[in-house]
Amino acid sequence: MNTIDKFRLPHFTFGPGVSKQAGERIKNFGCKKCLVVTDKGIEAAGLVGPILESIKGNGIETIVYDGALPNCPDYICMEVAEI
């Protein structure tokens, strides 16, 4: 599978190994802090770990919100906005 970049906001990158590039890509946007929104299942599957390692490895402060649900209800959006 080839890597695909979509350069519009929001920015999406798909492809093998892109989780290891997350920190560099986020740093290129000039970010110093990053909010990672996920759910407990994705986190338990170990899919968030490599992304967090990459982000933290580039000196970016991270906050993880792991309470996301499918078709997120308003109250979750408000929780994330407060963070």
Phi, psi and omega in degrees: 000135178275153175284137180237126176250138174242108187266062172225161177273132354289156182269129179239139173228129180237148172140168181297133173080001183291338178298329179285346179263356187304312182299316180296317181294319179293319178299323179296339175279354180085016182281143175248342178227149182219131175259117178260118181254124183212189173233168185297327180293315178295319179295316180295332179284354177084013183277341181275329184308307180298327178292314179297319178301316180295316181295310180295325178296342177260016174074023181258128178292137181235148171233134180248127171249116185248025182255016181294148178232158174300141182049058188315126175290163183305321185296328177289319177301321179291320177300314181294319179298324180292330179294000000 
